[in-house]
Amino acid sequence: MRIFDPHIHMTSRTTDDYEAMHAAGVRAVVEPAFWLGQPRTGVDSFIDYFDALLGWERFRAAQFGIAHHCTIALNPKEANDPRCTPVLDLLPRYLAKDGVVAVGEVGFDSMTEAEETAFTRQLELAGEHGLPAMVHTPHRDKLAGTHRTLELVAAVGLPAGHVLVDHLNEVTVDVVDDAGAWMGFSIYPDTKMDPHRMVAILERRGLDRVLVNSAADWGRSDPLTTRQTGDAMLAAGFSDDDVDRVLWRNPVEFYGQSGRLLLETPQVKATDTFEGSSVLRGERAS
């Protein structure tokens, strides 16, 4: 089973996680820029974080045979902090870089006017840079947030097929499906979906435009829930090809719209120096 986890925050995870993920079949990941759990106090901290996503984390993943990509954005939570919003002016520098496969996470947290302003601008940036957009739906008022998300996507003119609306559930999936956008589901303990609920949705609506992710981060989470979902699909009667479509070909199709997937991972040894690595230089493997 080959797995592409399209949403996981490896900055928050250990090298043991990388090793376990590779053993479970994970060969590629996308790491969205997100809130680190503590408020940033200025734009410079975003610069350091973005640089780490593009360099150090890709190097770290390659040591375990995993191709690392990222998405870059001002996240919804920090869109409410005037100390953070100037980073919007710096995003074009990063959205042009190799390995950045979408603008994200963007969207809503508390459904504020400031969030909507930042969200709209970043949808525009996605269009300007020819990148897909990864959208975070709010933890509260999720259905209302999903409706407003789709309204803003339409208003900006970004094609629905270039938009991934993430953290969906049984209440929000049909709204996004009807709009023609991609549907993301986080298999995350307690607060989001589990493998069996995910299988039920796949049985009901099919496999197209569906991405399954672990969203593993600094909270109580599990980077192997993608594999658990694949096993649950097989147990429910889905074929190996069905699993491959959901866990590999679908994320490749969505993020492939960026033209920047780096799926031939350079094999970097743990003893190699970061500064001399081809990963740091942003080179594709031959």
BELZI-V59279 format. One record per pair of residues at least 12 apart in sequence whose ideal C-beta (glycine too) atoms are under 7 Angstrom apart, sorted by the first residue. I is the first residue (numbers start at 1). J is the second residue. Records with the same first field share a line. If there is no record, write none. Layout:
I = J + J
//
This chain:
1 = 25 + 227 + 230 + 243 + 247
2 = 25 + 27 + 244 + 248
3 = 24 + 25 + 26 + 27 + 226 + 227 + 230 + 247 + 248
4 = 27 + 28 + 247 + 248 + 251 + 252
5 = 26 + 29 + 213 + 214 + 226
6 = 30 + 211 + 213 + 251 + 255
7 = 30 + 32 + 166 + 184 + 186 + 213 + 215
8 = 29 + 31 + 213 + 214 + 215 + 216 + 223
9 = 31 + 34 + 216 + 217
10 = 29 + 31 + 57 + 61
11 = 31 + 52 + 57
12 = 217 + 218
13 = 216 + 223
17 = 223
18 = 60 + 61 + 64 + 66
19 = 64
20 = 224
21 = 66 + 223 + 224
22 = 64 + 65 + 66
24 = 224 + 227
25 = 227
26 = 66 + 226
27 = 65 + 66 + 67
28 = 66 + 67 + 263
29 = 61 + 66 + 68 + 69
30 = 69 + 70 + 71 + 101 + 255
31 = 53 + 57 + 68 + 70
32 = 71 + 104 + 105 + 134
33 = 49 + 50 + 53 + 70 + 71 + 72 + 73 + 75 + 105
34 = 75 + 105
35 = 75 + 77 + 78
37 = 218
39 = 81
40 = 78 + 84
41 = 83
42 = 83
43 = 86 + 87 + 90
46 = 87
50 = 72 + 94
53 = 70
54 = 70 + 97 + 99
55 = 280
56 = 274
58 = 99 + 279
59 = 268 + 274 + 277 + 279 + 280
62 = 265 + 266 + 267 + 268 + 279
63 = 268 + 269 + 270
65 = 265 + 267
66 = 265
67 = 262 + 263 + 265
69 = 99 + 101 + 255 + 261 + 262
70 = 99 + 100
71 = 100 + 101 + 102 + 103 + 104 + 105 + 134
72 = 91 + 94 + 95 + 100 + 103
73 = 91 + 103 + 104 + 105 + 106 + 122
74 = 87 + 88 + 118 + 122
75 = 105
76 = 106 + 107 + 108 + 109 + 115 + 136
77 = 109
79 = 114 + 115 + 118
80 = 112 + 114 + 115
85 = 118
88 = 118 + 121
91 = 125
92 = 125
95 = 125 + 129 + 131
96 = 129
98 = 260 + 282
99 = 260 + 262 + 282
100 = 260
101 = 255 + 258 + 260 + 261
102 = 131 + 132 + 133 + 134 + 255 + 258
103 = 122 + 125 + 126 + 131 + 133
104 = 133 + 134 + 135
105 = 134 + 136
106 = 119 + 122 + 123 + 133 + 135 + 136
107 = 119 + 135 + 136 + 137 + 149
108 = 137 + 138 + 145 + 149
109 = 138
110 = 138
111 = 138 + 141 + 145
119 = 152
120 = 152 + 156
123 = 152 + 153 + 156 + 158
124 = 156
126 = 158
127 = 156 + 157 + 158
131 = 258
132 = 162 + 163 + 164 + 254 + 255 + 257 + 258
133 = 158 + 162 + 163
134 = 164 + 166
135 = 149 + 163 + 164 + 165 + 166
136 = 166 + 167
137 = 149 + 165 + 166 + 167 + 168 + 172
142 = 171 + 172
143 = 171 + 172
146 = 165 + 172 + 175 + 176
147 = 175
149 = 165
150 = 175 + 179 + 181
160 = 179 + 180 + 181
161 = 180
162 = 257
163 = 181 + 182
164 = 182 + 184 + 211 + 254
165 = 181 + 183 + 184
166 = 184 + 186
167 = 184 + 186 + 192
168 = 183 + 184 + 185
169 = 193
170 = 201
173 = 201 + 205
177 = 205
182 = 209 + 211 + 254
183 = 209 + 210
184 = 211 + 213
185 = 198 + 212
186 = 213 + 215
187 = 212 + 214 + 225 + 226 + 228 + 229
188 = 214 + 215 + 221 + 225
189 = 220 + 221 + 222
190 = 220
192 = 215
195 = 225 + 228 + 229 + 232
196 = 232
198 = 212 + 229
199 = 232 + 233 + 236
202 = 233
203 = 236
207 = 242 + 245 + 246
210 = 246 + 250
211 = 250 + 251 + 254
212 = 226 + 229 + 246 + 247
213 = 226
214 = 226
226 = 247
230 = 243 + 247
262 = 284
264 = 284 + 285
265 = 285
266 = 278 + 279 + 285
//
